[in-house]
Amino acid sequence: MVALMAVVLLGGCASTGTPEERHPDDPWEDFNRKVFAFNEVVDRYALKPVARGYRFVTPDPVQTGVGNFFANLGEPRTALNSLLQGKPGNAGVATARFLINTTVGIGGLWDFATHMEITGREEDFGQTLGAWGVGEGPYLVLPLLGPSTVRDTGGLPVDGYTYPTTYVEDDAVRLGLTALRVVDIRAGLLDREELIRGDRYSFIRDAWLQQRRYEVSDGELGDDPFASDEFEFDDADFDDAFSD
């Protein structure tokens, strides 16, 4: 479930505001803003201070290694969901990355596969549901997890069961790894907060939805008529522009 933290916890740093008009993708905005405010408190007094301390005391190479380690654990999930979406090529890439980074990369601490230019797209069950034609549903802010949709929320249990740390039997080790992953992700977001402008709730919502739709569609955002060879215009199209 913490896979969404990379964009989710950014919402914890934002302040709430009064929506001027209802967003078509966010019919539950009043509820979402209350959860957003709760996430803000948790982040301000718990996650963000810990993340700052982690970044301060942890050398950059170690932080990179920790991030690589957890990213490598996500490769089996990508391989499985790629197969479910009918993308055997991406499944093969994810499998190769996992094997290479786990062995040559010393348990995933070193992303050797990327140095070999073996890269692919990350996939999760929310994306799989999208590929199967399931609508994304309304935008939803989850406690602690943050931005989501009804469709992605439904995919969280499957994502949890396909992440290796779920099967660590020692509770202390499993919880410790989960906590480290959350802190590492949160530390990676510290510099990105400066990009937020205006109403932070709306900014994060719109940015997250745009990014998520890009991921589900594998970057296919539709045809651009201005990029088509068949798109034509004449001088009459500009009459209104120069009428003043």
Phi and psi restraints in degrees (value plus and minus 20) as a CYANA .aco file:
   2 VAL   PHI     -94.5   -54.5
   2 VAL   PSI     -18.5    21.5
   3 ALA   PHI     -80.8   -40.8
   3 ALA   PSI     -49.0    -9.0
   4 LEU   PHI    -100.0   -60.0
   4 LEU   PSI     -27.2    12.8
   5 MET   PHI     -81.7   -41.7
   5 MET   PSI     -45.1    -5.1
   6 ALA   PHI     -77.9   -37.9
   6 ALA   PSI     -50.4   -10.4
   7 VAL   PHI    -135.0   -95.0
   7 VAL   PSI     -36.9     3.1
   8 VAL   PHI     -91.3   -51.3
   8 VAL   PSI     -71.0   -31.0
   9 LEU   PHI     -89.6   -49.6
   9 LEU   PSI     -34.9     5.1
  10 LEU   PHI     -79.1   -39.1
  10 LEU   PSI     -50.5   -10.5
  11 GLY   PHI     -86.5   -46.5
  11 GLY   PSI     -42.8    -2.8
  12 GLY   PHI     -90.5   -50.5
  12 GLY   PSI     -35.7     4.3
  13 CYS   PHI    -113.4   -73.4
  13 CYS   PSI     -22.4    17.6
  14 ALA   PHI    -118.1   -78.1
  14 ALA   PSI     136.0   176.0
  15 SER   PHI    -116.6   -76.6
  15 SER   PSI     135.7   175.7
  16 THR   PHI    -105.2   -65.2
  16 THR   PSI     144.6   184.6
  17 GLY   PHI    -172.7  -132.7
  17 GLY   PSI     149.4   189.4
  18 THR   PHI    -110.0   -70.0
  18 THR   PSI     100.0   140.0
  19 PRO   PHI     -85.4   -45.4
  19 PRO   PSI     114.5   154.5
  20 GLU   PHI     -99.2   -59.2
  20 GLU   PSI     -55.3   -15.3
  21 GLU   PHI    -171.5  -131.5
  21 GLU   PSI     133.9   173.9
  22 ARG   PHI     -91.8   -51.8
  22 ARG   PSI     107.5   147.5
  23 HIS   PHI    -100.1   -60.1
  23 HIS   PSI     113.9   153.9
  24 PRO   PHI     -80.9   -40.9
  24 PRO   PSI     -47.4    -7.4
  25 ASP   PHI    -111.9   -71.9
  25 ASP   PSI     -20.4    19.6
  26 ASP   PHI    -151.9  -111.9
  26 ASP   PSI      42.7    82.7
  27 PRO   PHI     -88.7   -48.7
  27 PRO   PSI     -37.5     2.5
  28 TRP   PHI    -123.2   -83.2
  28 TRP   PSI      15.1    55.1
  29 GLU   PHI     -79.8   -39.8
  29 GLU   PSI     -59.8   -19.8
  30 ASP   PHI     -79.4   -39.4
  30 ASP   PSI     -67.2   -27.2
  31 PHE   PHI     -84.2   -44.2
  31 PHE   PSI     -64.3   -24.3
  32 ASN   PHI     -81.6   -41.6
  32 ASN   PSI     -58.3   -18.3
  33 ARG   PHI     -87.1   -47.1
  33 ARG   PSI     -53.0   -13.0
  34 LYS   PHI     -87.9   -47.9
  34 LYS   PSI     -61.2   -21.2
  35 VAL   PHI     -86.5   -46.5
  35 VAL   PSI     -57.9   -17.9
  36 PHE   PHI     -78.9   -38.9
  36 PHE   PSI     -62.7   -22.7
  37 ALA   PHI     -85.7   -45.7
  37 ALA   PSI     -58.2   -18.2
  38 PHE   PHI     -82.6   -42.6
  38 PHE   PSI     -64.4   -24.4
  39 ASN   PHI     -81.3   -41.3
  39 ASN   PSI     -54.7   -14.7
  40 GLU   PHI     -81.3   -41.3
  40 GLU   PSI     -64.8   -24.8
  41 VAL   PHI     -83.8   -43.8
  41 VAL   PSI     -65.0   -25.0
  42 VAL   PHI     -81.6   -41.6
  42 VAL   PSI     -63.0   -23.0
  43 ASP   PHI     -88.0   -48.0
  43 ASP   PSI     -63.7   -23.7
  44 ARG   PHI     -83.8   -43.8
  44 ARG   PSI     -60.4   -20.4
  45 TYR   PHI    -122.2   -82.2
  45 TYR   PSI     -26.5    13.5
  46 ALA   PHI    -150.6  -110.6
  46 ALA   PSI     -86.7   -46.7
  47 LEU   PHI     -88.4   -48.4
  47 LEU   PSI     -66.9   -26.9
  48 LYS   PHI     -84.3   -44.3
  48 LYS   PSI     -65.5   -25.5
  49 PRO   PHI     -80.2   -40.2
  49 PRO   PSI     -60.3   -20.3
  50 VAL   PHI     -86.0   -46.0
  50 VAL   PSI     -60.8   -20.8
  51 ALA   PHI     -84.1   -44.1
  51 ALA   PSI     -59.8   -19.8
  52 ARG   PHI     -84.6   -44.6
  52 ARG   PSI     -61.6   -21.6
  53 GLY   PHI     -84.4   -44.4
  53 GLY   PSI     -60.4   -20.4
  54 TYR   PHI     -81.1   -41.1
  54 TYR   PSI     -65.5   -25.5
  55 ARG   PHI     -85.7   -45.7
  55 ARG   PSI     -56.1   -16.1
  56 PHE   PHI     -88.6   -48.6
  56 PHE   PSI     -60.7   -20.7
  57 VAL   PHI    -114.8   -74.8
  57 VAL   PSI     -34.1     5.9
  58 THR   PHI    -121.0   -81.0
  58 THR   PSI     103.3   143.3
  59 PRO   PHI     -80.0   -40.0
  59 PRO   PSI     129.2   169.2
  60 ASP   PHI     -75.2   -35.2
  60 ASP   PSI     -64.0   -24.0
  61 PRO   PHI     -80.1   -40.1
  61 PRO   PSI     -55.0   -15.0
  62 VAL   PHI     -89.5   -49.5
  62 VAL   PSI     -62.4   -22.4
  63 GLN   PHI     -80.8   -40.8
  63 GLN   PSI     -61.2   -21.2
  64 THR   PHI     -82.4   -42.4
  64 THR   PSI     -62.9   -22.9
  65 GLY   PHI     -82.9   -42.9
  65 GLY   PSI     -60.6   -20.6
  66 VAL   PHI     -84.0   -44.0
  66 VAL   PSI     -65.2   -25.2
  67 GLY   PHI     -81.6   -41.6
  67 GLY   PSI     -61.4   -21.4
  68 ASN   PHI     -83.7   -43.7
  68 ASN   PSI     -59.5   -19.5
  69 PHE   PHI     -79.9   -39.9
  69 PHE   PSI     -68.8   -28.8
  70 PHE   PHI     -91.8   -51.8
  70 PHE   PSI     -54.2   -14.2
  71 ALA   PHI     -84.0   -44.0
  71 ALA   PSI     -57.8   -17.8
  72 ASN   PHI     -85.0   -45.0
  72 ASN   PSI     -54.6   -14.6
  73 LEU   PHI     -87.3   -47.3
  73 LEU   PSI     -37.9     2.1
  74 GLY   PHI    -105.0   -65.0
  74 GLY   PSI     -29.2    10.8
  75 GLU   PHI     -84.1   -44.1
  75 GLU   PSI     -60.0   -20.0
  76 PRO   PHI     -79.4   -39.4
  76 PRO   PSI     -58.5   -18.5
  77 ARG   PHI     -83.7   -43.7
  77 ARG   PSI     -61.7   -21.7
  78 THR   PHI     -83.1   -43.1
  78 THR   PSI     -62.5   -22.5
  79 ALA   PHI     -81.4   -41.4
  79 ALA   PSI     -65.7   -25.7
  80 LEU   PHI     -83.7   -43.7
  80 LEU   PSI     -68.2   -28.2
  81 ASN   PHI     -89.3   -49.3
  81 ASN   PSI     -49.9    -9.9
  82 SER   PHI     -84.0   -44.0
  82 SER   PSI     -60.8   -20.8
  83 LEU   PHI     -84.8   -44.8
  83 LEU   PSI     -61.6   -21.6
  84 LEU   PHI     -84.6   -44.6
  84 LEU   PSI     -45.5    -5.5
  85 GLN   PHI    -113.4   -73.4
  85 GLN   PSI     -18.3    21.7
  86 GLY   PHI      55.2    95.2
  86 GLY   PSI      16.4    56.4
  87 LYS   PHI    -141.4  -101.4
  87 LYS   PSI      51.9    91.9
  88 PRO   PHI     -81.6   -41.6
  88 PRO   PSI     -51.8   -11.8
  89 GLY   PHI     -82.0   -42.0
  89 GLY   PSI     -67.4   -27.4
  90 ASN   PHI     -87.8   -47.8
  90 ASN   PSI     -53.2   -13.2
  91 ALA   PHI     -84.0   -44.0
  91 ALA   PSI     -61.0   -21.0
  92 GLY   PHI     -85.0   -45.0
  92 GLY   PSI     -59.0   -19.0
  93 VAL   PHI     -84.0   -44.0
  93 VAL   PSI     -65.5   -25.5
  94 ALA   PHI     -82.5   -42.5
  94 ALA   PSI     -60.9   -20.9
  95 THR   PHI     -84.7   -44.7
  95 THR   PSI     -63.4   -23.4
  96 ALA   PHI     -83.3   -43.3
  96 ALA   PSI     -62.2   -22.2
  97 ARG   PHI     -81.2   -41.2
  97 ARG   PSI     -63.4   -23.4
  98 PHE   PHI     -83.7   -43.7
  98 PHE   PSI     -64.0   -24.0
  99 LEU   PHI     -86.8   -46.8
  99 LEU   PSI     -63.1   -23.1
 100 ILE   PHI     -87.6   -47.6
 100 ILE   PSI     -68.6   -28.6
 101 ASN   PHI     -90.3   -50.3
 101 ASN   PSI     -50.5   -10.5
 102 THR   PHI     -92.2   -52.2
 102 THR   PSI     -52.1   -12.1
 103 THR   PHI    -114.9   -74.9
 103 THR   PSI     -93.8   -53.8
 104 VAL   PHI     -84.5   -44.5
 104 VAL   PSI     -53.5   -13.5
 105 GLY   PHI    -104.2   -64.2
 105 GLY   PSI      -8.5    31.5
 106 ILE   PHI      35.7    75.7
 106 ILE   PSI      47.6    87.6
 107 GLY   PHI      51.7    91.7
 107 GLY   PSI      -4.5    35.5
 108 GLY   PHI      73.6   113.6
 108 GLY   PSI     -20.7    19.3
 109 LEU   PHI     -86.2   -46.2
 109 LEU   PSI     -47.8    -7.8
 110 TRP   PHI    -137.1   -97.1
 110 TRP   PSI     104.2   144.2
 111 ASP   PHI    -102.1   -62.1
 111 ASP   PSI      52.0    92.0
 112 PHE   PHI     -87.8   -47.8
 112 PHE   PSI     -51.3   -11.3
 113 ALA   PHI     -82.5   -42.5
 113 ALA   PSI     -57.8   -17.8
 114 THR   PHI     -86.0   -46.0
 114 THR   PSI     -57.9   -17.9
 115 HIS   PHI     -82.6   -42.6
 115 HIS   PSI     -46.6    -6.6
 116 MET   PHI    -108.2   -68.2
 116 MET   PSI     -13.6    26.4
 117 GLU   PHI      41.7    81.7
 117 GLU   PSI      15.5    55.5
 118 ILE   PHI    -123.1   -83.1
 118 ILE   PSI      77.6   117.6
 119 THR   PHI    -154.2  -114.2
 119 THR   PSI     132.9   172.9
 120 GLY   PHI    -169.9  -129.9
 120 GLY   PSI    -189.9  -149.9
 121 ARG   PHI    -116.4   -76.4
 121 ARG   PSI     118.6   158.6
 122 GLU   PHI     -95.5   -55.5
 122 GLU   PSI     120.0   160.0
 123 GLU   PHI    -152.4  -112.4
 123 GLU   PSI     124.5   164.5
 124 ASP   PHI    -155.4  -115.4
 124 ASP   PSI     158.6   198.6
 125 PHE   PHI     -92.7   -52.7
 125 PHE   PSI     -45.5    -5.5
 126 GLY   PHI     -82.1   -42.1
 126 GLY   PSI     -61.1   -21.1
 127 GLN   PHI     -87.4   -47.4
 127 GLN   PSI     -56.3   -16.3
 128 THR   PHI     -82.7   -42.7
 128 THR   PSI     -64.7   -24.7
 129 LEU   PHI     -79.8   -39.8
 129 LEU   PSI     -59.2   -19.2
 130 GLY   PHI     -83.6   -43.6
 130 GLY   PSI     -60.4   -20.4
 131 ALA   PHI     -86.7   -46.7
 131 ALA   PSI     -47.6    -7.6
 132 TRP   PHI    -103.0   -63.0
 132 TRP   PSI     -20.1    19.9
 133 GLY   PHI      74.2   114.2
 133 GLY   PSI     -11.2    28.8
 134 VAL   PHI     -95.9   -55.9
 134 VAL   PSI     108.5   148.5
 135 GLY   PHI     -86.6   -46.6
 135 GLY   PSI     130.9   170.9
 136 GLU   PHI     -92.1   -52.1
 136 GLU   PSI     -44.6    -4.6
 137 GLY   PHI      53.4    93.4
 137 GLY   PSI    -197.3  -157.3
 138 PRO   PHI     -85.3   -45.3
 138 PRO   PSI     133.7   173.7
 139 TYR   PHI     -86.4   -46.4
 139 TYR   PSI     121.9   161.9
 140 LEU   PHI    -164.1  -124.1
 140 LEU   PSI     109.8   149.8
 141 VAL   PHI    -118.9   -78.9
 141 VAL   PSI     101.6   141.6
 142 LEU   PHI    -116.0   -76.0
 142 LEU   PSI     124.0   164.0
 143 PRO   PHI     -77.0   -37.0
 143 PRO   PSI     108.2   148.2
 144 LEU   PHI      50.6    90.6
 144 LEU   PSI     -62.4   -22.4
 145 LEU   PHI    -101.2   -61.2
 145 LEU   PSI     -48.3    -8.3
 146 GLY   PHI      61.1   101.1
 146 GLY   PSI    -159.9  -119.9
 147 PRO   PHI     -76.4   -36.4
 147 PRO   PSI     115.6   155.6
 148 SER   PHI    -183.6  -143.6
 148 SER   PSI    -196.4  -156.4
 149 THR   PHI    -153.6  -113.6
 149 THR   PSI     150.3   190.3
 150 VAL   PHI     -79.2   -39.2
 150 VAL   PSI     -61.0   -21.0
 151 ARG   PHI     -84.4   -44.4
 151 ARG   PSI     -67.0   -27.0
 152 ASP   PHI     -87.3   -47.3
 152 ASP   PSI     -54.7   -14.7
 153 THR   PHI     -83.3   -43.3
 153 THR   PSI     -58.7   -18.7
 154 GLY   PHI     -85.1   -45.1
 154 GLY   PSI     -44.7    -4.7
 155 GLY   PHI    -107.0   -67.0
 155 GLY   PSI     -29.4    10.6
 156 LEU   PHI     -80.2   -40.2
 156 LEU   PSI     -63.7   -23.7
 157 PRO   PHI     -78.9   -38.9
 157 PRO   PSI     -61.3   -21.3
 158 VAL   PHI     -84.8   -44.8
 158 VAL   PSI     -61.8   -21.8
 159 ASP   PHI     -81.7   -41.7
 159 ASP   PSI     -57.7   -17.7
 160 GLY   PHI     -84.3   -44.3
 160 GLY   PSI     -62.1   -22.1
 161 TYR   PHI     -92.6   -52.6
 161 TYR   PSI     -38.0     2.0
 162 THR   PHI    -119.2   -79.2
 162 THR   PSI     -10.4    29.6
 163 TYR   PHI    -123.4   -83.4
 163 TYR   PSI     105.8   145.8
 164 PRO   PHI     -74.0   -34.0
 164 PRO   PSI     -55.8   -15.8
 165 THR   PHI     -84.9   -44.9
 165 THR   PSI     -36.7     3.3
 166 THR   PHI     -81.0   -41.0
 166 THR   PSI     -47.1    -7.1
 167 TYR   PHI    -119.4   -79.4
 167 TYR   PSI      -9.8    30.2
 168 VAL   PHI     -94.7   -54.7
 168 VAL   PSI      99.1   139.1
 169 GLU   PHI     -94.1   -54.1
 169 GLU   PSI     -50.6   -10.6
 170 ASP   PHI     -94.5   -54.5
 170 ASP   PSI      94.8   134.8
 171 ASP   PHI     -80.1   -40.1
 171 ASP   PSI     -60.8   -20.8
 172 ALA   PHI     -84.3   -44.3
 172 ALA   PSI     -62.2   -22.2
 173 VAL   PHI     -87.0   -47.0
 173 VAL   PSI     -64.9   -24.9
 174 ARG   PHI     -81.8   -41.8
 174 ARG   PSI     -67.0   -27.0
 175 LEU   PHI     -87.8   -47.8
 175 LEU   PSI     -55.5   -15.5
 176 GLY   PHI     -84.4   -44.4
 176 GLY   PSI     -62.7   -22.7
 177 LEU   PHI     -85.2   -45.2
 177 LEU   PSI     -60.5   -20.5
 178 THR   PHI     -83.6   -43.6
 178 THR   PSI     -63.9   -23.9
 179 ALA   PHI     -83.5   -43.5
 179 ALA   PSI     -62.3   -22.3
 180 LEU   PHI     -83.6   -43.6
 180 LEU   PSI     -59.1   -19.1
 181 ARG   PHI     -84.3   -44.3
 181 ARG   PSI     -64.1   -24.1
 182 VAL   PHI     -82.6   -42.6
 182 VAL   PSI     -64.6   -24.6
 183 VAL   PHI     -85.2   -45.2
 183 VAL   PSI     -60.7   -20.7
 184 ASP   PHI     -84.1   -44.1
 184 ASP   PSI     -62.3   -22.3
 185 ILE   PHI     -84.4   -44.4
 185 ILE   PSI     -63.7   -23.7
 186 ARG   PHI     -84.2   -44.2
 186 ARG   PSI     -57.6   -17.6
 187 ALA   PHI     -84.3   -44.3
 187 ALA   PSI     -53.8   -13.8
 188 GLY   PHI     -90.9   -50.9
 188 GLY   PSI     -33.6     6.4
 189 LEU   PHI    -115.8   -75.8
 189 LEU   PSI     -26.7    13.3
 190 LEU   PHI     -78.4   -38.4
 190 LEU   PSI     -62.0   -22.0
 191 ASP   PHI     -95.3   -55.3
 191 ASP   PSI     -42.6    -2.6
 192 ARG   PHI     -99.4   -59.4
 192 ARG   PSI     -34.1     5.9
 193 GLU   PHI     -82.2   -42.2
 193 GLU   PSI     -45.8    -5.8
 194 GLU   PHI     -87.8   -47.8
 194 GLU   PSI     -35.8     4.2
 195 LEU   PHI     -98.0   -58.0
 195 LEU   PSI     -36.2     3.8
 196 ILE   PHI     -94.2   -54.2
 196 ILE   PSI     112.2   152.2
 197 ARG   PHI    -152.2  -112.2
 197 ARG   PSI     131.4   171.4
 198 GLY   PHI      47.6    87.6
 198 GLY   PSI    -164.8  -124.8
 199 ASP   PHI     -88.3   -48.3
 199 ASP   PSI      90.4   130.4
 200 ARG   PHI     -86.4   -46.4
 200 ARG   PSI     -54.8   -14.8
 201 TYR   PHI     -78.5   -38.5
 201 TYR   PSI     -70.0   -30.0
 202 SER   PHI     -86.1   -46.1
 202 SER   PSI     -59.4   -19.4
 203 PHE   PHI     -80.9   -40.9
 203 PHE   PSI     -68.5   -28.5
 204 ILE   PHI     -87.3   -47.3
 204 ILE   PSI     -61.1   -21.1
 205 ARG   PHI     -79.2   -39.2
 205 ARG   PSI     -70.8   -30.8
 206 ASP   PHI     -86.7   -46.7
 206 ASP   PSI     -60.8   -20.8
 207 ALA   PHI     -86.4   -46.4
 207 ALA   PSI     -60.6   -20.6
 208 TRP   PHI     -87.0   -47.0
 208 TRP   PSI     -64.9   -24.9
 209 LEU   PHI     -81.9   -41.9
 209 LEU   PSI     -61.6   -21.6
 210 GLN   PHI     -83.6   -43.6
 210 GLN   PSI     -65.6   -25.6
 211 GLN   PHI     -85.0   -45.0
 211 GLN   PSI     -61.1   -21.1
 212 ARG   PHI     -85.6   -45.6
 212 ARG   PSI     -61.4   -21.4
 213 ARG   PHI     -85.7   -45.7
 213 ARG   PSI     -54.1   -14.1
 214 TYR   PHI     -83.3   -43.3
 214 TYR   PSI     -61.4   -21.4
 215 GLU   PHI     -87.4   -47.4
 215 GLU   PSI     -64.3   -24.3
 216 VAL   PHI     -84.3   -44.3
 216 VAL   PSI     -57.0   -17.0
 217 SER   PHI    -109.4   -69.4
 217 SER   PSI     -15.4    24.6
 218 ASP   PHI      36.9    76.9
 218 ASP   PSI      16.4    56.4
 219 GLY   PHI      64.8   104.8
 219 GLY   PSI     -17.8    22.2
 220 GLU   PHI    -111.2   -71.2
 220 GLU   PSI      80.8   120.8
 221 LEU   PHI    -118.1   -78.1
 221 LEU   PSI      -9.3    30.7
 222 GLY   PHI      85.5   125.5
 222 GLY   PSI     146.4   186.4
 223 ASP   PHI     -97.3   -57.3
 223 ASP   PSI     120.0   160.0
 224 ASP   PHI    -119.2   -79.2
 224 ASP   PSI      91.1   131.1
 225 PRO   PHI     -82.2   -42.2
 225 PRO   PSI     -46.5    -6.5
 226 PHE   PHI     -94.8   -54.8
 226 PHE   PSI     -36.7     3.3
 227 ALA   PHI    -116.7   -76.7
 227 ALA   PSI     -20.1    19.9
 228 SER   PHI    -106.7   -66.7
 228 SER   PSI     122.8   162.8
 229 ASP   PHI     -89.2   -49.2
 229 ASP   PSI     -39.3     0.7
 230 GLU   PHI    -107.7   -67.7
 230 GLU   PSI     -25.3    14.7
 231 PHE   PHI     -98.2   -58.2
 231 PHE   PSI     104.3   144.3
 232 GLU   PHI    -151.9  -111.9
 232 GLU   PSI     133.7   173.7
 233 PHE   PHI    -169.6  -129.6
 233 PHE   PSI     141.5   181.5
 234 ASP   PHI    -150.9  -110.9
 234 ASP   PSI    -198.2  -158.2
 235 ASP   PHI     -80.9   -40.9
 235 ASP   PSI     -46.9    -6.9
 236 ALA   PHI     -85.2   -45.2
 236 ALA   PSI     -44.8    -4.8
 237 ASP   PHI     -88.1   -48.1
 237 ASP   PSI     -37.6     2.4
 238 PHE   PHI    -124.8   -84.8
 238 PHE   PSI     -15.8    24.2
 239 ASP   PHI     -79.5   -39.5
 239 ASP   PSI     -63.7   -23.7
 240 ASP   PHI     -87.0   -47.0
 240 ASP   PSI     -52.9   -12.9
 241 ALA   PHI     -86.7   -46.7
 241 ALA   PSI     -52.0   -12.0
 242 PHE   PHI    -128.9   -88.9
 242 PHE   PSI     -11.0    29.0
 243 SER   PHI     -86.5   -46.5
 243 SER   PSI     -45.5    -5.5
